[in-house]
Amino acid sequence: MVEERIGSELLAGQLLCEACQHGYEIKSGLPNLVYPEPEKLPEIDTKFLEQYERIAASYDRTMRLLSLLLGIWEPRARERDLIRPLDLEAGDRALEVSCGTGSNLPPIAERIGREGGLFALDMSPGMLAVGRAKLKKKGIDSEFVLGNAAYLPFEDALFDSVLHFGGINTFGEKQRAIAEMIRVAKPRAKIVIGDEGLAPGKERTRFGRWLLRKNRLFANRPPIELVPAGLEGLNLRWIWRGLFYLIEFEKAS
């Protein structure tokens, strides 16, 4: 059912699943495919969803300031450490899970070109609103979806690459989310997953101890034990002054 449309863009209405006859609301041009219902989400998911909603408008400024204090130029670091390992090519279909305010999307779009497909999913409407405005200003086309990383609303083997950075530490269903990212990736697709977590030994440094007092998320360890067997090129490394971990691998053919 269509309620409001501007040109080819559907702003409000409802998506109907032909298989189960369930309707999904479209509001401000954004389909709400979150599953399960908000009241059934794990408590930690609800807690951090509320937090991201509060900080959405100021998130980019905060991240840019923090990166500069660490001597890191954020756009260059994202390109080098998050985008380049995806081995993107023109025409690829790429997915970012928990895209936040969309800072990784412009360099992905540049690599896949207009013939590619760019998809971005997050559970925070506020963060997605910032990201959509950012890409619209840059003239970049992307499909934004309101959804849960642990229940991705995409069919199997759809994407040539999958990126997730900055959220898995707070997921209530980490293992399921990792499995979902693998499920929606094509064979031979590159998958990159990362979040806050100090490199071994960093917690014993003066700076590391200070950082842990300020933000306990940096005490998280890479959930590499949740990555299933049978993948190729599994690699674990730390980036950005040893403050964030990255798990990289390729879906087996």
MIDOSE-1310 file (N, C-alpha, C; in nm, 2 decimals, decimal comma, always signed):
residues 253
mvee	+0,08/-0,12/+0,00/+0,00/+0,00/+0,00/+0,09/+0,12/+0,00; +0,07/+0,21/-0,10/+0,14/+0,34/-0,11/+0,06/+0,45/-0,05; +0,12/+0,53/+0,04/+0,05/+0,64/+0,10/+0,11/+0,78/+0,05; +0,24/+0,78/+0,03/+0,30/+0,90/-0,02/+0,42/+0,87/-0,10
rigs	+0,44/+0,95/-0,21/+0,55/+0,92/-0,30/+0,59/+1,06/-0,37; +0,72/+1,07/-0,38/+0,78/+1,19/-0,46/+0,86/+1,13/-0,58; +0,80/+1,14/-0,70/+0,87/+1,08/-0,81/+0,87/+0,93/-0,79; +0,98/+0,86/-0,80/+1,00/+0,72/-0,78/+1,02/+0,68/-0,64
ella	+1,04/+0,78/-0,55/+1,07/+0,75/-0,41/+0,95/+0,74/-0,33; +0,94/+0,62/-0,26/+0,83/+0,60/-0,17/+0,86/+0,65/-0,04; +0,78/+0,75/+0,01/+0,81/+0,81/+0,14/+0,73/+0,75/+0,25; +0,61/+0,71/+0,23/+0,53/+0,65/+0,34/+0,44/+0,54/+0,28
gqll	+0,42/+0,44/+0,36/+0,33/+0,33/+0,31/+0,36/+0,21/+0,38; +0,35/+0,10/+0,31/+0,37/-0,03/+0,37/+0,42/-0,13/+0,27; +0,53/-0,21/+0,31/+0,57/-0,32/+0,23/+0,50/-0,45/+0,27; +0,45/-0,53/+0,18/+0,38/-0,65/+0,22/+0,46/-0,77/+0,17
ceac	+0,49/-0,86/+0,26/+0,56/-0,98/+0,23/+0,46/-1,08/+0,17; +0,48/-1,12/+0,05/+0,39/-1,21/-0,02/+0,38/-1,34/+0,04; +0,50/-1,39/+0,10/+0,51/-1,52/+0,16/+0,43/-1,53/+0,29; +0,45/-1,43/+0,38/+0,39/-1,44/+0,51/+0,27/-1,34/+0,53
qhgy	+0,25/-1,25/+0,43/+0,15/-1,15/+0,44/+0,17/-1,05/+0,56; +0,29/-1,04/+0,60/+0,32/-0,94/+0,71/+0,35/-0,80/+0,64; +0,30/-0,70/+0,70/+0,33/-0,57/+0,65/+0,44/-0,50/+0,73; +0,52/-0,42/+0,65/+0,63/-0,35/+0,71/+0,62/-0,20/+0,68
eiks	+0,62/-0,12/+0,78/+0,59/+0,03/+0,76/+0,71/+0,10/+0,69; +0,67/+0,19/+0,61/+0,77/+0,28/+0,55/+0,74/+0,42/+0,60; +0,84/+0,48/+0,66/+0,82/+0,61/+0,72/+0,94/+0,70/+0,68; +0,91/+0,82/+0,62/+1,02/+0,91/+0,57/+1,11/+0,84/+0,47
glpn	+1,05/+0,75/+0,39/+1,13/+0,69/+0,29/+1,22/+0,57/+0,34; +1,20/+0,53/+0,47/+1,28/+0,43/+0,53/+1,20/+0,31/+0,57; +1,22/+0,19/+0,50/+1,15/+0,07/+0,54/+1,19/+0,02/+0,68; +1,10/-0,01/+0,77/+1,13/-0,06/+0,90/+1,12/-0,21/+0,89
lvyp	+1,24/-0,28/+0,88/+1,25/-0,43/+0,88/+1,31/-0,48/+1,00; +1,30/-0,41/+1,11/+1,36/-0,46/+1,24/+1,28/-0,58/+1,29; +1,36/-0,68/+1,32/+1,30/-0,81/+1,38/+1,40/-0,85/+1,49; +1,34/-0,90/+1,60/+1,20/-0,90/+1,64/+1,16/-0,76/+1,68
epek	+1,04/-0,75/+1,73/+0,98/-0,62/+1,77/+1,07/-0,56/+1,88; +1,07/-0,42/+1,89/+1,16/-0,36/+1,99/+1,15/-0,41/+2,13; +1,02/-0,44/+2,17/+1,01/-0,49/+2,31/+1,06/-0,63/+2,33; +1,10/-0,70/+2,22/+1,15/-0,84/+2,24/+1,30/-0,84/+2,21
lpei	+1,36/-0,73/+2,19/+1,51/-0,72/+2,17/+1,58/-0,75/+2,30; +1,70/-0,80/+2,29/+1,78/-0,82/+2,41/+1,80/-0,68/+2,48; +1,81/-0,68/+2,61/+1,82/-0,56/+2,69/+1,94/-0,47/+2,64; +2,05/-0,53/+2,61/+2,17/-0,46/+2,57/+2,15/-0,39/+2,44
dtkf	+2,07/-0,45/+2,35/+2,04/-0,39/+2,22/+1,96/-0,26/+2,24; +1,86/-0,27/+2,33/+1,77/-0,16/+2,36/+1,85/-0,05/+2,42; +1,93/-0,08/+2,52/+2,01/+0,02/+2,59/+2,10/+0,10/+2,49; +2,17/+0,04/+2,40/+2,26/+0,11/+2,31/+2,18/+0,17/+2,20
leqy	+2,07/+0,12/+2,16/+1,99/+0,19/+2,06/+1,94/+0,32/+2,11; +1,90/+0,33/+2,24/+1,86/+0,45/+2,30/+1,98/+0,55/+2,30; +2,09/+0,50/+2,33/+2,21/+0,58/+2,34/+2,25/+0,64/+2,20; +2,24/+0,56/+2,10/+2,28/+0,61/+1,97/+2,17/+0,71/+1,92
eria	+2,05/+0,69/+1,95/+1,95/+0,79/+1,92/+1,98/+0,93/+1,98; +2,03/+0,93/+2,10/+2,06/+1,05/+2,17/+2,18/+1,13/+2,11; +2,28/+1,05/+2,06/+2,40/+1,11/+2,02/+2,41/+1,12/+1,87; +2,31/+1,09/+1,79/+2,32/+1,08/+1,65/+2,36/+1,21/+1,58
asyd	+2,31/+1,32/+1,63/+2,34/+1,45/+1,57/+2,48/+1,50/+1,59; +2,54/+1,46/+1,70/+2,67/+1,50/+1,74/+2,78/+1,39/+1,72; +2,74/+1,28/+1,67/+2,83/+1,16/+1,66/+2,95/+1,19/+1,57; +2,93/+1,24/+1,45/+3,04/+1,27/+1,36/+3,14/+1,37/+1,41
rtmr	+3,09/+1,47/+1,48/+3,19/+1,57/+1,53/+3,27/+1,51/+1,64; +3,21/+1,43/+1,72/+3,28/+1,36/+1,83/+3,39/+1,27/+1,78; +3,35/+1,19/+1,68/+3,45/+1,09/+1,63/+3,56/+1,16/+1,56; +3,54/+1,27/+1,49/+3,64/+1,35/+1,42/+3,74/+1,41/+1,52
llsl	+3,68/+1,46/+1,63/+3,77/+1,52/+1,73/+3,85/+1,42/+1,80; +3,80/+1,30/+1,83/+3,87/+1,20/+1,90/+3,98/+1,14/+1,81; +3,95/+1,13/+1,68/+4,06/+1,08/+1,59/+4,17/+1,18/+1,58; +4,14/+1,30/+1,57/+4,25/+1,41/+1,56/+4,33/+1,41/+1,69
llgi	+4,27/+1,39/+1,81/+4,34/+1,38/+1,93/+4,44/+1,26/+1,93; +4,41/+1,16/+1,86/+4,49/+1,04/+1,85/+4,59/+1,05/+1,73; +4,59/+1,16/+1,66/+4,68/+1,18/+1,55/+4,64/+1,10/+1,43; +4,51/+1,08/+1,41/+4,45/+1,00/+1,30/+4,36/+1,09/+1,22
wepr	+4,38/+1,09/+1,08/+4,29/+1,15/+1,00/+4,18/+1,05/+0,95; +4,06/+1,07/+1,01/+3,96/+0,96/+1,00/+3,93/+0,92/+0,86; +3,90/+1,01/+0,77/+3,87/+0,96/+0,63/+3,97/+0,87/+0,57; +4,10/+0,91/+0,58/+4,21/+0,83/+0,53/+4,22/+0,70/+0,60
arer	+4,20/+0,70/+0,73/+4,21/+0,57/+0,81/+4,10/+0,48/+0,77; +3,98/+0,53/+0,75/+3,87/+0,44/+0,71/+3,89/+0,38/+0,57; +3,94/+0,46/+0,48/+3,97/+0,41/+0,35/+4,08/+0,30/+0,35; +4,19/+0,33/+0,42/+4,30/+0,23/+0,43/+4,27/+0,10/+0,50
dlir	+4,20/+0,12/+0,62/+4,19/+0,00/+0,71/+4,05/-0,07/+0,70; +3,95/+0,00/+0,65/+3,82/-0,07/+0,65/+3,77/-0,10/+0,50; +3,80/+0,00/+0,41/+3,74/-0,02/+0,28/+3,84/-0,10/+0,19; +3,97/-0,07/+0,19/+4,06/-0,14/+0,10/+4,06/-0,29/+0,12
pldl	+4,05/-0,35/+0,24/+4,04/-0,49/+0,26/+3,92/-0,56/+0,19; +3,82/-0,48/+0,16/+3,70/-0,54/+0,10/+3,73/-0,58/-0,05; +3,83/-0,53/-0,11/+3,87/-0,57/-0,25/+3,75/-0,54/-0,34; +3,69/-0,42/-0,33/+3,58/-0,38/-0,41/+3,61/-0,36/-0,55
eagd	+3,52/-0,39/-0,64/+3,54/-0,36/-0,78/+3,41/-0,29/-0,84; +3,43/-0,22/-0,95/+3,32/-0,16/-1,01/+3,21/-0,26/-1,04; +3,08/-0,22/-1,00/+2,97/-0,31/-1,03/+2,94/-0,40/-0,91; +3,02/-0,40/-0,81/+2,99/-0,49/-0,69/+2,86/-0,44/-0,62
rale	+2,80/-0,54/-0,55/+2,69/-0,51/-0,46/+2,75/-0,52/-0,31; +2,75/-0,40/-0,24/+2,82/-0,40/-0,11/+2,72/-0,37/+0,00; +2,74/-0,43/+0,12/+2,65/-0,41/+0,23/+2,73/-0,36/+0,35; +2,69/-0,25/+0,42/+2,75/-0,22/+0,55/+2,64/-0,24/+0,65
vscg	+2,67/-0,33/+0,75/+2,58/-0,36/+0,86/+2,62/-0,27/+0,97; +2,51/-0,21/+1,03/+2,53/-0,11/+1,14/+2,61/+0,01/+1,09; +2,56/+0,07/+0,98/+2,64/+0,18/+0,91/+2,65/+0,31/+0,99; +2,57/+0,32/+1,09/+2,57/+0,45/+1,17/+2,54/+0,57/+1,09
tgsn	+2,63/+0,67/+1,09/+2,60/+0,79/+1,02/+2,66/+0,79/+0,87; +2,70/+0,67/+0,83/+2,74/+0,65/+0,69/+2,87/+0,70/+0,65; +2,97/+0,71/+0,74/+3,10/+0,77/+0,70/+3,18/+0,68/+0,61; +3,15/+0,55/+0,62/+3,22/+0,45/+0,53/+3,16/+0,44/+0,39
lppi	+3,04/+0,49/+0,37/+2,97/+0,47/+0,25/+3,02/+0,55/+0,13; +3,07/+0,67/+0,14/+3,12/+0,74/+0,02/+3,24/+0,67/-0,04; +3,34/+0,63/+0,04/+3,45/+0,56/-0,03/+3,41/+0,42/-0,09; +3,31/+0,36/-0,03/+3,26/+0,24/-0,09/+3,19/+0,27/-0,22
aeri	+3,11/+0,37/-0,22/+3,04/+0,41/-0,35/+3,14/+0,45/-0,46; +3,25/+0,51/-0,42/+3,35/+0,55/-0,52/+3,41/+0,43/-0,59; +3,43/+0,33/-0,51/+3,49/+0,21/-0,57/+3,40/+0,12/-0,65; +3,27/+0,11/-0,61/+3,18/+0,03/-0,69/+3,11/+0,10/-0,80
greg	+3,12/+0,23/-0,80/+3,06/+0,31/-0,91/+2,91/+0,31/-0,92; +2,86/+0,38/-1,01/+2,71/+0,39/-1,02/+2,65/+0,26/-1,07; +2,73/+0,17/-1,13/+2,67/+0,05/-1,18/+2,67/-0,05/-1,06; +2,73/-0,02/-0,95/+2,72/-0,11/-0,83/+2,60/-0,08/-0,75
glfa	+2,58/-0,16/-0,64/+2,47/-0,15/-0,55/+2,52/-0,13/-0,41; +2,48/-0,02/-0,35/+2,52/+0,02/-0,21/+2,40/+0,00/-0,12; +2,42/-0,08/-0,01/+2,31/-0,11/+0,08/+2,37/-0,08/+0,22; +2,29/-0,01/+0,31/+2,33/+0,03/+0,44/+2,22/+0,00/+0,54
ldms	+2,25/-0,07/+0,65/+2,15/-0,11/+0,75/+2,19/-0,06/+0,88; +2,10/-0,02/+0,96/+2,12/+0,02/+1,10/+1,99/+0,01/+1,17; +1,99/+0,00/+1,31/+1,87/-0,01/+1,39/+1,83/+0,12/+1,45; +1,92/+0,22/+1,43/+1,89/+0,36/+1,48/+1,83/+0,45/+1,37
pgml	+1,71/+0,49/+1,38/+1,65/+0,59/+1,28/+1,73/+0,72/+1,28; +1,78/+0,76/+1,40/+1,85/+0,89/+1,41/+1,98/+0,88/+1,33; +2,06/+0,77/+1,35/+2,19/+0,76/+1,28/+2,16/+0,75/+1,13; +2,06/+0,67/+1,09/+2,03/+0,66/+0,95/+1,99/+0,79/+0,89
avgr	+1,92/+0,87/+0,96/+1,88/+1,00/+0,91/+2,00/+1,09/+0,88; +2,10/+1,09/+0,96/+2,22/+1,16/+0,94/+2,29/+1,11/+0,82; +2,30/+0,97/+0,81/+2,37/+0,91/+0,70/+2,30/+0,94/+0,56; +2,17/+0,93/+0,56/+2,10/+0,96/+0,44/+2,12/+1,10/+0,39
aklk	+2,12/+1,20/+0,48/+2,14/+1,34/+0,45/+2,28/+1,36/+0,40; +2,38/+1,29/+0,45/+2,52/+1,30/+0,41/+2,53/+1,25/+0,27; +2,48/+1,14/+0,24/+2,49/+1,08/+0,10/+2,41/+1,16/+0,00; +2,30/+1,21/+0,04/+2,22/+1,29/-0,05/+2,29/+1,42/-0,09
kkgi	+2,36/+1,48/+0,01/+2,44/+1,60/-0,02/+2,56/+1,57/-0,12; +2,61/+1,45/-0,11/+2,72/+1,41/-0,20/+2,67/+1,35/-0,33; +2,54/+1,34/-0,35/+2,48/+1,28/-0,47/+2,51/+1,14/-0,49; +2,51/+1,06/-0,38/+2,54/+0,92/-0,38/+2,41/+0,84/-0,36
dsef	+2,38/+0,75/-0,44/+2,26/+0,66/-0,43/+2,29/+0,54/-0,34; +2,21/+0,52/-0,24/+2,22/+0,41/-0,15/+2,09/+0,36/-0,10; +2,07/+0,23/-0,08/+1,95/+0,18/-0,02/+1,97/+0,17/+0,13; +1,90/+0,25/+0,21/+1,90/+0,25/+0,35/+1,79/+0,16/+0,41
vlgn	+1,82/+0,08/+0,51/+1,72/-0,01/+0,57/+1,73/+0,00/+0,72; +1,62/+0,01/+0,78/+1,61/+0,00/+0,93/+1,60/-0,15/+0,96; +1,71/-0,21/+1,02/+1,70/-0,35/+1,05/+1,80/-0,39/+1,15; +1,79/-0,52/+1,19/+1,87/-0,58/+1,30/+1,98/-0,66/+1,24
aayl	+2,10/-0,64/+1,28/+2,22/-0,71/+1,23/+2,21/-0,86/+1,25; +2,14/-0,90/+1,36/+2,12/-1,04/+1,39/+2,01/-1,11/+1,31; +1,93/-1,03/+1,23/+1,83/-1,09/+1,15/+1,82/-1,00/+1,02; +1,92/-1,02/+0,94/+1,93/-0,94/+0,82/+1,82/-0,97/+0,72
pfed	+1,75/-0,86/+0,67/+1,64/-0,88/+0,58/+1,68/-0,90/+0,43; +1,78/-0,98/+0,41/+1,83/-1,00/+0,27/+1,84/-1,15/+0,24; +1,83/-1,18/+0,11/+1,84/-1,32/+0,08/+1,98/-1,37/+0,08; +2,00/-1,50/+0,07/+2,13/-1,57/+0,08/+2,22/-1,52/-0,04
alfd	+2,35/-1,51/-0,01/+2,45/-1,50/-0,12/+2,42/-1,38/-0,21; +2,39/-1,26/-0,15/+2,35/-1,15/-0,23/+2,46/-1,05/-0,25; +2,56/-1,04/-0,16/+2,65/-0,93/-0,16/+2,80/-0,97/-0,19; +2,87/-0,89/-0,27/+3,01/-0,91/-0,30/+3,10/-0,88/-0,18
svlh	+3,06/-0,80/-0,09/+3,13/-0,77/+0,03/+3,04/-0,72/+0,14; +3,08/-0,75/+0,27/+3,01/-0,71/+0,38/+3,10/-0,64/+0,48; +3,07/-0,53/+0,53/+3,15/-0,45/+0,63/+3,06/-0,43/+0,75; +3,12/-0,45/+0,87/+3,06/-0,41/+1,00/+3,17/-0,35/+1,08
fggi	+3,16/-0,23/+1,13/+3,26/-0,17/+1,22/+3,19/-0,08/+1,32; +3,21/-0,11/+1,45/+3,17/-0,02/+1,55/+3,03/-0,05/+1,61; +3,00/-0,18/+1,65/+2,88/-0,21/+1,71/+2,87/-0,35/+1,77; +2,94/-0,44/+1,72/+2,92/-0,58/+1,76/+2,95/-0,60/+1,91
ntfg	+3,03/-0,52/+1,97/+3,06/-0,53/+2,11/+2,93/-0,52/+2,19; +2,83/-0,45/+2,14/+2,71/-0,42/+2,21/+2,59/-0,51/+2,16; +2,62/-0,60/+2,07/+2,51/-0,68/+2,02/+2,46/-0,79/+2,13; +2,33/-0,81/+2,14/+2,28/-0,91/+2,22/+2,30/-1,05/+2,16
ekqr	+2,31/-1,06/+2,03/+2,33/-1,19/+1,96/+2,45/-1,18/+1,87; +2,57/-1,18/+1,92/+2,69/-1,16/+1,84/+2,71/-1,27/+1,74; +2,70/-1,40/+1,79/+2,72/-1,51/+1,70/+2,62/-1,52/+1,59; +2,50/-1,49/+1,62/+2,40/-1,49/+1,51/+2,42/-1,38/+1,41
aiae	+2,47/-1,26/+1,45/+2,50/-1,15/+1,36/+2,61/-1,19/+1,27; +2,72/-1,25/+1,32/+2,83/-1,29/+1,24/+2,78/-1,39/+1,13; +2,70/-1,49/+1,18/+2,65/-1,59/+1,09/+2,56/-1,53/+0,98; +2,48/-1,42/+1,01/+2,40/-1,36/+0,92/+2,48/-1,28/+0,81
mirv	+2,59/-1,22/+0,85/+2,68/-1,15/+0,76/+2,74/-1,25/+0,66; +2,77/-1,37/+0,71/+2,83/-1,47/+0,62/+2,72/-1,52/+0,53; +2,60/-1,54/+0,58/+2,49/-1,59/+0,50/+2,46/-1,51/+0,38; +2,45/-1,37/+0,40/+2,41/-1,29/+0,29/+2,53/-1,26/+0,19
akpr	+2,65/-1,30/+0,22/+2,76/-1,28/+0,13/+2,77/-1,39/+0,03; +2,82/-1,35/-0,09/+2,84/-1,45/-0,20/+2,96/-1,53/-0,17; +2,98/-1,65/-0,23/+3,10/-1,72/-0,22/+3,22/-1,63/-0,27; +3,33/-1,64/-0,20/+3,45/-1,56/-0,22/+3,44/-1,41/-0,18
akiv	+3,33/-1,37/-0,12/+3,31/-1,23/-0,08/+3,40/-1,21/+0,04; +3,45/-1,08/+0,05/+3,53/-1,04/+0,17/+3,43/-0,99/+0,27; +3,46/-1,02/+0,40/+3,39/-0,98/+0,51/+3,48/-0,92/+0,62; +3,45/-0,80/+0,66/+3,54/-0,73/+0,76/+3,45/-0,69/+0,88
igde	+3,49/-0,73/+1,00/+3,41/-0,70/+1,12/+3,51/-0,64/+1,23; +3,47/-0,53/+1,29/+3,56/-0,47/+1,39/+3,49/-0,38/+1,49; +3,56/-0,35/+1,60/+3,50/-0,26/+1,70/+3,61/-0,23/+1,80; +3,57/-0,16/+1,91/+3,66/-0,12/+2,01/+3,72/-0,24/+2,08
glap	+3,85/-0,23/+2,11/+3,92/-0,34/+2,18/+4,07/-0,32/+2,17; +4,13/-0,31/+2,29/+4,27/-0,28/+2,29/+4,36/-0,40/+2,25; +4,46/-0,37/+2,17/+4,56/-0,47/+2,13/+4,63/-0,53/+2,26; +4,67/-0,65/+2,25/+4,73/-0,72/+2,37/+4,85/-0,63/+2,43
gker	+4,84/-0,61/+2,55/+4,95/-0,53/+2,62/+4,91/-0,38/+2,63; +4,82/-0,34/+2,55/+4,78/-0,19/+2,55/+4,72/-0,16/+2,68; +4,65/-0,25/+2,74/+4,57/-0,22/+2,86/+4,67/-0,19/+2,98; +4,79/-0,23/+2,96/+4,89/-0,21/+3,07/+4,96/-0,07/+3,06
trfg	+4,94/+0,00/+2,94/+5,00/+0,13/+2,93/+4,93/+0,23/+3,00; +4,99/+0,35/+3,02/+4,93/+0,46/+3,09/+4,80/+0,50/+3,02; +4,82/+0,52/+2,88/+4,71/+0,56/+2,80/+4,59/+0,45/+2,80; +4,63/+0,33/+2,80/+4,53/+0,22/+2,80/+4,45/+0,22/+2,92
rwll	+4,52/+0,23/+3,04/+4,45/+0,23/+3,17/+4,35/+0,35/+3,17; +4,40/+0,47/+3,12/+4,31/+0,59/+3,12/+4,19/+0,57/+3,04; +4,21/+0,51/+2,92/+4,10/+0,48/+2,82/+4,00/+0,39/+2,88; +4,04/+0,28/+2,95/+3,95/+0,19/+3,01/+3,86/+0,25/+3,12
rknr	+3,92/+0,35/+3,19/+3,84/+0,41/+3,29/+3,73/+0,50/+3,23; +3,76/+0,55/+3,11/+3,67/+0,64/+3,04/+3,56/+0,56/+2,96; +3,60/+0,45/+2,91/+3,51/+0,37/+2,82/+3,54/+0,23/+2,83; +3,45/+0,15/+2,90/+3,48/+0,01/+2,92/+3,46/-0,07/+2,79
lfan	+3,41/-0,02/+2,69/+3,40/-0,09/+2,57/+3,53/-0,13/+2,51; +3,63/-0,05/+2,55/+3,77/-0,09/+2,50/+3,83/-0,21/+2,57; +3,76/-0,26/+2,67/+3,80/-0,39/+2,73/+3,76/-0,51/+2,66; +3,67/-0,49/+2,55/+3,62/-0,61/+2,48/+3,73/-0,67/+2,40
rppi	+3,72/-0,81/+2,39/+3,81/-0,89/+2,31/+3,75/-0,92/+2,18; +3,83/-0,94/+2,07/+3,77/-0,98/+1,94/+3,69/-1,11/+1,95; +3,57/-1,12/+1,91/+3,49/-1,24/+1,92/+3,53/-1,34/+1,81; +3,65/-1,36/+1,80/+3,70/-1,45/+1,69/+3,66/-1,60/+1,71
elvp	+3,63/-1,63/+1,83/+3,58/-1,77/+1,86/+3,44/-1,79/+1,81; +3,37/-1,69/+1,78/+3,23/-1,70/+1,72/+3,23/-1,71/+1,57; +3,35/-1,69/+1,51/+3,35/-1,71/+1,36/+3,36/-1,85/+1,33; +3,27/-1,90/+1,25/+3,26/-2,05/+1,22/+3,38/-2,10/+1,14
agle	+3,41/-2,23/+1,15/+3,51/-2,29/+1,07/+3,48/-2,29/+0,92; +3,58/-2,32/+0,84/+3,55/-2,33/+0,70/+3,56/-2,21/+0,61; +3,61/-2,10/+0,68/+3,63/-1,97/+0,60/+3,77/-1,96/+0,56; +3,80/-1,87/+0,47/+3,93/-1,86/+0,41/+4,00/-1,73/+0,45
glnl	+4,13/-1,73/+0,47/+4,21/-1,61/+0,49/+4,17/-1,54/+0,62; +4,13/-1,62/+0,72/+4,09/-1,56/+0,85/+4,21/-1,48/+0,91; +4,19/-1,36/+0,94/+4,30/-1,27/+0,99/+4,25/-1,18/+1,10; +4,33/-1,16/+1,21/+4,29/-1,07/+1,32/+4,40/-0,97/+1,33
rwiw	+4,37/-0,84/+1,33/+4,47/-0,74/+1,35/+4,41/-0,62/+1,42; +4,49/-0,53/+1,47/+4,45/-0,41/+1,54/+4,49/-0,29/+1,47; +4,40/-0,19/+1,47/+4,42/-0,06/+1,39/+4,40/+0,06/+1,48; +4,44/+0,17/+1,43/+4,42/+0,30/+1,49/+4,48/+0,31/+1,63
rglf	+4,61/+0,30/+1,63/+4,69/+0,30/+1,75/+4,66/+0,19/+1,84; +4,62/+0,07/+1,79/+4,59/-0,04/+1,87/+4,47/-0,04/+1,95; +4,37/+0,05/+1,91/+4,25/+0,07/+1,99/+4,13/-0,01/+1,94; +4,14/-0,05/+1,82/+4,03/-0,13/+1,75/+4,08/-0,25/+1,69
ylie	+4,00/-0,36/+1,70/+4,03/-0,49/+1,63/+3,96/-0,50/+1,50; +4,02/-0,58/+1,41/+3,95/-0,61/+1,28/+3,96/-0,76/+1,26; +3,85/-0,83/+1,23/+3,85/-0,97/+1,19/+3,82/-0,97/+1,04; +3,91/-1,03/+0,96/+3,89/-1,03/+0,82/+3,89/-1,17/+0,77
feka	+3,80/-1,20/+0,67/+3,80/-1,34/+0,62/+3,72/-1,33/+0,48; +3,73/-1,45/+0,41/+3,66/-1,46/+0,29/+3,57/-1,58/+0,30; +3,45/-1,56/+0,25/+3,35/-1,67/+0,25/+3,40/-1,78/+0,15; +3,40/-1,91/+0,20/+3,45/-2,01/+0,12/+3,36/-2,03/-0,01
s	+3,43/-2,08/-0,11/+3,36/-2,11/-0,24/+3,29/-2,24/-0,24
